[in-house]
Amino acid sequence: MAEPAERQEFDVVVVGGGPGGYPAAIRAAQLGLRTALVEKERAGGVCLNWGCIPTKAMLRSAEVLETVRHGADFGVLADNVRLDYSGVLKRKERVVKTLTDGVAALLKANGVTVVGGHARFTGPTAVEVVAVGDAPLGAGGPLYNAPPAAGGRPRARLEGRNVIVATGSTPVLLPISGIDLPGVVTSDGAFLLGEVPRRIVIIGASAVGAEWATMFHAFGADVTLVELLPTLIPAEDADMGKALARSFTRRGIKVQTGRTVSEVTEAGGGKRRTAALQVTITDGDGQHPEQVEADVVLVGVGRRPNTEGLDLERTGVATDERGWVQVDEQLRTSVPGVYAIGDVTGRVLLAHVASHQGLVAAGAIAGHAERMDYKAVPAATFTHPEVASVGLTEAEAGQAGHDVVVGRFPFTALGRAQTYGSTEGLVKVVAERRYGEVLGVHIVGPGASDLIPEGVLAMRLEATLVDIADTIHAHPTLGEGTMEAAMVALGLPVHVPPARRR
């Protein structure tokens, strides 16, 4: 008979090693706290293994392919340009392995005890770790949302003075008839496709859906992108979504906004052994149905807290009606000693927010007065062109009662964008008219994700339009667009014509 696992005591036990969990563990260890981290698969969580990093690696392959195909525009001729999708996947895996190995090394270097397996609570700050069960999507699929192995004995028992729940979120399938048919996948399942689908319908045009649409279209798929709301990336400023829709349409992506998928069936009545799918797309009220055939349907909208099999109820922490763990500005739950960070809190489902929450939680446990401030949180969507933002949209600023002034500057008027060969999009600055305080910065265009930190810093420091306009920007750079947009908002444009006087 196997001996029961010995109980180990720690100052902090972190459950989940994703972009929130591993920084929390590292910071806690740096602050002198004896720290353990429980993780089901490679360190890095969904972000490094099944989300941010692998998609960006594949999007970079798509960008290289598109650039080479248009090489003649730059005076560079290349023959026989073609896609090697297996090569794309291999490169993606190399990038993922490099980064996850790096995280594992950092955890070791900081003295964090890493325990592999599935954690489940036995009390408010006590967990037992058992073997991980089968991946829900089968061999090769993600394990972050896998159940515990049936009947397995605990391989470790961990008791913490404090526990940080960092188990993230998992995709959900929409309540659509036929959503469980073979060929219907989430973003997780899309990574397991061995080849580029000939025809794909993507449901949801937020960051996930829009990025996969960009990628698969570049790789040669016939892409239909369906979004129920009036614009793409609906959480962003409306001008960003409209500009992205125009770009997608010009590229050949079939964009349907204000529409939804009502049903998925097997084409041909299921007579074919590997039947294609027939997708019914309608208006939001079910009117004007259209049938579209697809080999794959990707559901790119909807997530829920990844707490199944965690026995979270044994902690006694408060959750909302959807199961998201409730926390305060120091990431404390309703139970002393229990903290929660990242997607599982349902606050802002972004990797960089999870990372910052992890650092704040570790600091709070160590007795520091750190707190979360969500005022200046950037968002980035790595489509072609990219979209990035921080702060209020123009509509939100108006709804909040601000007297709003807006400055827009197109990339077509920017020298660096012209030399770079990518002129789609604009920089938009939203500000309060009287004092010029920056309320939001929104960018669609080349390098948007790398340009947005200036806007984040401006908001964090409560900068004004004059502060940005009077800051000398290097020339020629894409960053000049933010300065130019501030000048437009001030009514002093230099590189676009002044507004017409009435």
C-alpha positions as CSV (number, residue, x, y, z in Angstrom):
1,M,0.0,0.0,0.0
2,A,1.4,3.4,-1.0
3,E,2.4,5.8,1.7
4,P,0.3,9.0,1.9
5,A,2.0,12.0,0.5
6,E,3.9,14.0,3.1
7,R,2.4,17.4,3.9
8,Q,4.7,20.4,2.9
9,E,4.2,23.8,4.4
10,F,4.8,27.1,2.5
11,D,4.2,30.8,3.0
12,V,2.5,30.9,-0.4
13,V,1.0,28.2,-2.6
14,V,0.2,29.4,-6.2
15,V,-2.3,27.3,-8.1
16,G,-1.6,27.7,-11.8
17,G,1.6,28.7,-13.6
18,G,0.2,31.0,-16.3
19,P,1.1,34.7,-16.9
20,G,-0.4,35.6,-13.5
21,G,0.8,32.6,-11.5
22,Y,4.4,32.4,-12.4
23,P,5.2,36.1,-11.9
24,A,3.4,35.9,-8.6
25,A,5.5,32.9,-7.5
26,I,8.7,34.6,-8.6
27,R,7.9,37.8,-6.8
28,A,6.8,36.1,-3.6
29,A,10.1,34.1,-3.6
30,Q,12.0,37.4,-4.2
31,L,10.3,38.9,-1.2
32,G,11.5,36.1,1.1
33,L,8.4,34.0,1.1
34,R,8.8,30.2,0.8
35,T,6.7,29.5,-2.3
36,A,5.3,26.6,-4.2
37,L,3.7,26.6,-7.6
38,V,1.3,23.9,-8.9
39,E,1.0,23.5,-12.7
40,K,-0.6,20.9,-15.0
41,E,1.6,21.3,-18.1
42,R,4.5,23.4,-19.2
43,A,5.0,26.6,-17.3
44,G,3.4,29.7,-18.9
45,G,-0.3,28.6,-18.9
46,V,-2.6,29.3,-21.8
47,C,-0.7,32.4,-22.8
48,L,2.6,30.7,-23.6
49,N,1.2,27.3,-24.6
50,W,-2.2,27.9,-26.3
51,G,-2.8,31.6,-26.7
52,C,-0.7,34.8,-26.9
53,I,2.6,33.3,-27.9
54,P,1.7,30.5,-30.4
55,T,-0.8,32.7,-32.2
56,K,1.7,35.6,-32.5
57,A,4.3,33.1,-33.8
58,M,1.9,32.0,-36.5
59,L,0.8,35.5,-37.3
60,R,4.4,36.4,-37.9
61,S,4.6,33.6,-40.4
62,A,1.5,35.0,-42.1
63,E,3.1,38.5,-42.1
64,V,6.3,37.1,-43.7
65,L,4.3,35.2,-46.3
66,E,2.3,38.3,-47.2
67,T,5.4,40.5,-47.4
68,V,7.2,38.1,-49.7
69,R,4.2,37.8,-51.9
70,H,4.2,41.6,-52.3
71,G,8.0,41.8,-52.6
72,A,7.7,43.3,-56.1
73,D,6.3,46.5,-54.5
74,F,9.6,46.9,-52.8
75,G,11.7,46.0,-55.8
76,V,12.4,42.5,-54.5
77,L,11.4,39.6,-56.7
78,A,10.8,36.1,-55.4
79,D,9.6,33.1,-57.3
80,N,7.6,30.0,-56.2
81,V,6.5,31.5,-52.9
82,R,4.3,29.0,-51.1
83,L,3.2,28.0,-47.6
84,D,4.7,25.1,-45.6
85,Y,2.0,24.9,-42.9
86,S,3.9,22.1,-41.1
87,G,6.9,24.4,-40.9
88,V,4.7,27.1,-39.5
89,L,3.6,24.7,-36.7
90,K,7.1,23.5,-36.0
91,R,8.4,27.1,-35.7
92,K,5.5,27.9,-33.4
93,E,6.5,24.9,-31.2
94,R,10.1,26.0,-31.1
95,V,9.1,29.5,-29.9
96,V,6.8,28.1,-27.3
97,K,9.4,25.6,-26.0
98,T,12.1,28.3,-25.8
99,L,9.8,30.5,-23.7
100,T,8.3,27.9,-21.4
101,D,11.8,26.4,-20.8
102,G,12.9,29.9,-19.9
103,V,10.0,30.4,-17.4
104,A,10.9,27.0,-15.8
105,A,14.5,28.1,-15.4
106,L,13.4,31.4,-13.9
107,L,11.2,29.6,-11.3
108,K,14.1,27.3,-10.4
109,A,16.6,30.2,-10.2
110,N,14.3,32.1,-7.8
111,G,13.9,29.0,-5.5
112,V,10.2,28.3,-6.3
113,T,9.2,24.7,-5.6
114,V,7.3,23.5,-8.7
115,V,4.9,20.6,-8.3
116,G,3.4,19.1,-11.5
117,G,-0.2,17.9,-11.4
118,H,-3.8,18.9,-10.8
119,A,-4.4,20.8,-7.6
120,R,-7.6,20.5,-5.7
121,F,-8.5,22.2,-2.4
122,T,-8.9,20.3,0.8
123,G,-9.4,23.5,2.9
124,P,-9.1,27.3,2.5
125,T,-5.3,27.2,2.2
126,A,-4.6,23.5,1.7
127,V,-4.3,21.6,-1.6
128,E,-3.5,18.1,-2.7
129,V,-1.9,17.4,-6.0
130,V,-3.0,14.5,-8.1
131,A,-2.1,13.2,-11.6
132,V,-3.7,15.1,-14.5
133,G,-6.4,13.3,-16.5
134,D,-6.8,13.1,-20.3
135,A,-6.8,16.3,-22.4
136,P,-10.4,17.2,-23.3
137,L,-9.4,17.6,-27.0
138,G,-7.5,14.3,-27.1
139,A,-3.8,13.5,-27.5
140,G,-1.7,16.6,-28.1
141,G,-4.4,18.9,-26.8
142,P,-4.2,21.4,-23.9
143,L,-4.1,20.1,-20.3
144,Y,-4.8,23.3,-18.5
145,N,-8.5,22.5,-18.4
146,A,-8.1,18.7,-18.1
147,P,-9.8,16.9,-15.1
148,P,-7.9,15.1,-12.4
149,A,-7.0,11.5,-13.1
150,A,-9.6,9.2,-11.8
151,G,-8.7,7.3,-8.6
152,G,-5.2,8.7,-8.4
153,R,-3.6,9.1,-5.0
154,P,-2.3,12.5,-4.0
155,R,1.3,12.9,-5.0
156,A,1.8,16.0,-2.8
157,R,-0.1,17.8,0.0
158,L,0.6,21.5,0.3
159,E,-0.4,23.8,3.1
160,G,0.1,27.5,2.7
161,R,-0.2,30.4,5.0
162,N,-1.6,32.0,1.8
163,V,-2.9,30.7,-1.4
164,I,-3.1,32.4,-4.8
165,V,-5.7,31.0,-7.2
166,A,-4.5,31.6,-10.8
167,T,-6.2,28.9,-12.9
168,G,-7.4,31.2,-15.7
169,S,-10.3,30.7,-18.0
170,T,-11.4,28.2,-20.7
171,P,-13.4,28.6,-23.9
172,V,-17.1,27.9,-23.9
173,L,-19.3,26.9,-26.9
174,L,-22.3,29.0,-27.7
175,P,-25.8,27.5,-27.4
176,I,-26.1,27.0,-31.2
177,S,-27.7,23.9,-32.8
178,G,-24.9,21.7,-34.2
179,I,-22.2,23.4,-32.2
180,D,-20.9,20.0,-31.1
181,L,-20.4,18.6,-34.6
182,P,-17.0,17.5,-35.7
183,G,-15.2,20.4,-37.4
184,V,-16.5,23.0,-34.9
185,V,-13.5,24.1,-32.8
186,T,-12.5,26.8,-30.3
187,S,-9.2,28.6,-30.4
188,D,-7.7,25.6,-28.6
189,G,-8.8,23.2,-31.2
190,A,-7.6,25.4,-34.0
191,F,-4.0,24.7,-33.0
192,L,-4.7,21.0,-33.6
193,L,-5.7,21.4,-37.2
194,G,-3.1,19.6,-39.3
195,E,-3.7,21.8,-42.4
196,V,-5.2,25.1,-43.3
197,P,-9.0,24.7,-43.9
198,R,-10.2,25.5,-47.4
199,R,-13.2,27.3,-46.0
200,I,-13.7,28.6,-42.5
201,V,-16.5,30.5,-40.7
202,I,-15.3,32.3,-37.5
203,I,-17.9,33.3,-35.0
204,G,-17.0,36.4,-33.0
205,A,-14.7,39.2,-34.2
206,S,-13.1,40.1,-30.9
207,A,-9.3,39.7,-30.6
208,V,-9.4,35.9,-30.9
209,G,-11.7,35.7,-33.9
210,A,-10.1,38.6,-35.7
211,E,-6.5,37.2,-35.3
212,W,-7.4,33.8,-36.6
213,A,-9.2,35.4,-39.5
214,T,-6.1,37.3,-40.3
215,M,-3.9,34.2,-40.1
216,F,-6.0,31.8,-42.0
217,H,-6.8,34.2,-44.8
218,A,-3.1,34.9,-45.3
219,F,-2.5,31.1,-45.4
220,G,-5.1,30.8,-48.2
221,A,-8.4,30.0,-46.5
222,D,-11.7,31.4,-47.6
223,V,-12.7,33.2,-44.4
224,T,-16.2,34.4,-43.3
225,L,-16.1,36.4,-40.1
226,V,-19.4,36.9,-38.3
227,E,-19.9,39.4,-35.5
228,L,-23.3,40.1,-33.8
229,L,-22.4,43.7,-32.8
230,P,-22.2,46.5,-35.4
231,T,-18.3,46.7,-35.6
232,L,-15.4,44.3,-35.5
233,I,-13.4,44.2,-32.2
234,P,-16.5,45.7,-30.5
235,A,-14.7,46.5,-27.2
236,E,-12.6,49.0,-29.1
237,D,-13.4,52.5,-30.3
238,A,-15.9,52.3,-33.3
239,D,-13.4,54.0,-35.6
240,M,-10.9,51.2,-35.0
241,G,-13.5,48.4,-35.8
242,K,-14.7,50.2,-39.0
243,A,-11.1,50.7,-40.2
244,L,-10.3,47.1,-39.6
245,A,-13.4,46.0,-41.4
246,R,-12.4,48.0,-44.5
247,S,-9.0,46.5,-44.4
248,F,-10.3,43.0,-44.0
249,T,-12.8,43.5,-46.9
250,R,-10.1,44.8,-49.2
251,R,-8.0,41.7,-48.5
252,G,-10.9,39.4,-49.3
253,I,-12.1,38.4,-45.9
254,K,-16.0,38.2,-45.9
255,V,-17.0,40.4,-43.0
256,Q,-20.6,40.1,-41.7
257,T,-21.4,42.5,-38.8
258,G,-24.8,42.7,-37.1
259,R,-25.1,39.0,-37.9
260,T,-25.0,35.7,-36.0
261,V,-24.8,32.0,-36.6
262,S,-28.1,30.3,-35.8
263,E,-27.3,26.7,-36.8
264,V,-24.5,24.4,-38.0
265,T,-25.4,21.2,-39.9
266,E,-23.5,18.6,-41.9
267,A,-23.5,19.5,-45.6
268,G,-25.1,16.9,-47.8
269,G,-27.2,15.5,-44.9
270,G,-24.3,13.7,-43.4
271,K,-23.9,11.3,-46.3
272,R,-20.3,12.2,-46.8
273,R,-17.8,10.4,-44.5
274,T,-16.0,13.6,-43.7
275,A,-18.8,16.0,-44.4
276,A,-18.3,19.7,-44.7
277,L,-20.4,21.9,-42.6
278,Q,-23.3,24.2,-43.6
279,V,-23.6,27.3,-41.5
280,T,-26.7,29.4,-41.3
281,I,-26.0,33.1,-40.7
282,T,-28.9,35.4,-39.9
283,D,-29.6,38.9,-38.5
284,G,-29.7,39.2,-34.8
285,D,-33.5,38.7,-34.9
286,G,-33.2,35.6,-37.1
287,Q,-34.1,37.3,-40.3
288,H,-32.4,37.1,-43.7
289,P,-30.8,33.7,-43.4
290,E,-27.8,32.8,-45.5
291,Q,-26.2,29.4,-45.9
292,V,-22.4,29.2,-46.0
293,E,-20.4,26.0,-46.5
294,A,-17.3,25.5,-44.4
295,D,-14.8,22.8,-43.5
296,V,-14.2,24.3,-40.1
297,V,-16.2,26.6,-37.8
298,L,-14.2,28.4,-35.2
299,V,-15.9,29.8,-32.1
300,G,-13.9,32.8,-31.0
301,V,-16.1,34.2,-28.3
302,G,-17.0,33.3,-24.7
303,R,-14.9,32.1,-21.8
304,R,-15.7,30.8,-18.3
305,P,-13.6,30.5,-15.1
306,N,-11.3,27.4,-15.2
307,T,-12.2,26.0,-11.8
308,E,-13.7,22.6,-12.7
309,G,-12.2,19.8,-10.5
310,L,-10.5,22.5,-8.3
311,D,-13.0,21.9,-5.4
312,L,-12.9,25.7,-5.0
313,E,-16.0,25.6,-2.8
314,R,-13.9,24.1,0.0
315,T,-12.2,27.5,0.3
316,G,-15.4,29.3,0.9
317,V,-14.5,32.2,-1.4
318,A,-17.3,34.3,-2.8
319,T,-18.0,34.0,-6.6
320,D,-20.5,35.8,-8.8
321,E,-23.4,34.1,-10.5
322,R,-21.1,33.0,-13.4
323,G,-18.4,31.6,-11.1
324,W,-15.8,34.4,-11.3
325,V,-13.9,34.8,-8.1
326,Q,-14.6,38.1,-6.4
327,V,-11.5,40.1,-5.3
328,D,-10.6,43.6,-4.0
329,E,-7.9,45.9,-5.3
330,Q,-5.2,43.9,-3.5
331,L,-6.6,40.6,-5.1
332,R,-7.9,39.4,-1.7
333,T,-11.0,37.2,-1.8
334,S,-13.7,37.0,0.9
335,V,-11.5,34.4,2.8
336,P,-8.4,35.6,4.7
337,G,-5.3,34.2,3.2
338,V,-6.9,33.3,-0.1
339,Y,-6.1,35.5,-3.2
340,A,-7.1,35.2,-6.8
341,I,-5.5,36.7,-9.9
342,G,-5.9,36.7,-13.7
343,D,-8.9,35.5,-15.8
344,V,-10.4,33.5,-12.9
345,T,-11.4,36.9,-11.3
346,G,-13.3,37.9,-14.5
347,R,-11.9,41.5,-14.2
348,V,-9.9,42.1,-17.3
349,L,-9.1,38.9,-19.3
350,L,-5.7,39.9,-20.5
351,A,-2.3,38.2,-19.9
352,H,-0.5,41.4,-18.9
353,V,-3.3,42.3,-16.4
354,A,-2.9,38.8,-14.9
355,S,0.9,39.4,-14.6
356,H,0.4,42.7,-12.8
357,Q,-2.2,41.3,-10.5
358,G,0.2,38.5,-9.6
359,L,2.9,41.0,-8.6
360,V,0.4,43.0,-6.6
361,A,-0.9,39.9,-4.8
362,A,2.6,38.8,-3.9
363,G,3.4,42.2,-2.6
364,A,0.2,42.4,-0.6
365,I,1.0,39.0,1.0
366,A,4.4,40.4,1.9
367,G,2.8,43.3,3.7
368,H,3.2,45.9,1.0
369,A,0.5,48.5,0.2
370,E,0.3,47.8,-3.5
371,R,-3.1,48.0,-5.2
372,M,-4.5,47.4,-8.7
373,D,-5.4,50.4,-10.8
374,Y,-7.3,49.6,-14.0
375,K,-7.5,53.1,-15.4
376,A,-4.6,52.7,-17.8
377,V,-4.8,49.1,-19.1
378,P,-3.7,48.7,-22.7
379,A,-5.3,46.2,-25.1
380,A,-3.8,44.9,-28.3
381,T,-5.1,42.8,-31.2
382,F,-2.5,41.4,-33.5
383,T,-4.4,41.5,-36.7
384,H,-3.0,42.9,-40.0
385,P,-3.2,45.9,-39.4
386,E,-2.8,45.8,-35.6
387,V,-5.2,47.5,-33.2
388,A,-4.2,48.8,-29.8
389,S,-5.8,51.1,-27.2
390,V,-5.9,52.4,-23.7
391,G,-8.5,54.4,-21.8
392,L,-11.9,55.6,-22.9
393,T,-13.3,55.4,-26.4
394,E,-14.9,58.5,-27.8
395,A,-18.4,57.2,-27.1
396,E,-17.4,56.2,-23.5
397,A,-15.9,59.6,-22.8
398,G,-19.1,61.3,-24.0
399,Q,-21.2,59.0,-21.9
400,A,-19.1,59.8,-18.8
401,G,-20.0,63.5,-19.2
402,H,-16.7,64.8,-20.6
403,D,-16.6,67.7,-23.1
404,V,-14.6,65.7,-25.6
405,V,-12.1,66.8,-28.2
406,V,-10.7,64.2,-30.7
407,G,-7.6,64.3,-32.8
408,R,-7.1,61.8,-35.7
409,F,-4.0,61.3,-37.8
410,P,-3.8,58.9,-40.7
411,F,-0.8,56.7,-41.3
412,T,-1.0,57.7,-45.0
413,A,0.4,61.1,-43.9
414,L,3.3,59.6,-42.0
415,G,6.7,59.4,-43.7
416,R,7.8,56.2,-41.9
417,A,4.6,54.4,-42.8
418,Q,5.1,55.3,-46.4
419,T,8.7,54.0,-46.4
420,Y,7.6,50.9,-44.5
421,G,4.9,50.2,-47.1
422,S,2.1,49.9,-44.6
423,T,-0.2,53.0,-44.5
424,E,-3.6,51.6,-43.4
425,G,-5.1,53.0,-40.3
426,L,-4.9,56.0,-38.0
427,V,-4.0,57.2,-34.5
428,K,-6.9,58.7,-32.5
429,V,-6.5,60.7,-29.3
430,V,-9.5,61.3,-27.1
431,A,-9.1,64.2,-24.6
432,E,-11.1,66.5,-22.3
433,R,-11.5,69.8,-24.1
434,R,-11.0,72.3,-21.3
435,Y,-7.7,71.1,-19.8
436,G,-6.6,68.7,-22.6
437,E,-6.2,65.7,-20.3
438,V,-5.8,62.6,-22.3
439,L,-8.7,60.2,-21.8
440,G,-7.9,57.5,-24.4
441,V,-5.5,56.6,-27.2
442,H,-6.6,54.3,-30.0
443,I,-4.5,53.0,-32.9
444,V,-5.1,50.9,-35.9
445,G,-2.1,50.4,-38.1
446,P,1.4,49.1,-38.4
447,G,3.1,48.5,-35.0
448,A,0.1,49.6,-33.0
449,S,0.9,47.2,-30.1
450,D,4.4,48.8,-29.8
451,L,3.1,52.3,-30.1
452,I,0.4,52.2,-27.4
453,P,2.8,52.4,-24.3
454,E,3.1,56.1,-25.0
455,G,-0.6,56.4,-24.5
456,V,-0.5,54.2,-21.4
457,L,2.2,56.4,-19.8
458,A,0.3,59.6,-20.8
459,M,-2.8,58.4,-19.0
460,R,-0.8,57.1,-16.0
461,L,0.9,60.5,-15.6
462,E,-2.4,62.4,-16.4
463,A,-0.7,64.0,-19.3
464,T,-2.3,66.5,-21.6
465,L,-2.5,67.0,-25.4
466,V,0.1,69.8,-25.0
467,D,2.4,67.4,-23.1
468,I,2.3,64.9,-26.1
469,A,2.5,67.6,-28.8
470,D,5.5,69.3,-27.2
471,T,7.4,66.0,-26.7
472,I,10.1,65.7,-29.5
473,H,9.6,62.4,-31.3
474,A,12.3,60.9,-33.5
475,H,11.8,61.2,-37.2
476,P,10.9,59.3,-39.3
477,T,9.0,57.0,-36.9
478,L,5.6,55.5,-36.5
479,G,5.5,57.1,-33.1
480,E,5.1,60.5,-34.6
481,G,1.5,59.6,-35.3
482,T,0.5,60.1,-31.6
483,M,2.2,63.5,-31.5
484,E,0.5,64.5,-34.8
485,A,-2.9,63.4,-33.5
486,A,-2.4,65.5,-30.4
487,M,-1.7,68.5,-32.6
488,V,-4.8,67.9,-34.6
489,A,-6.9,67.8,-31.3
490,L,-5.3,71.1,-30.3
491,G,-6.4,72.6,-33.7
492,L,-2.7,73.0,-34.8
493,P,-2.1,70.3,-37.3
494,V,1.2,70.3,-39.3
495,H,1.1,67.4,-41.6
496,V,-2.7,67.2,-42.4
497,P,-4.9,70.1,-43.6
498,P,-6.6,72.2,-40.9
499,A,-10.3,71.6,-40.3
500,R,-12.5,73.7,-42.5
501,R,-13.9,76.8,-40.9
502,R,-17.7,77.1,-41.1
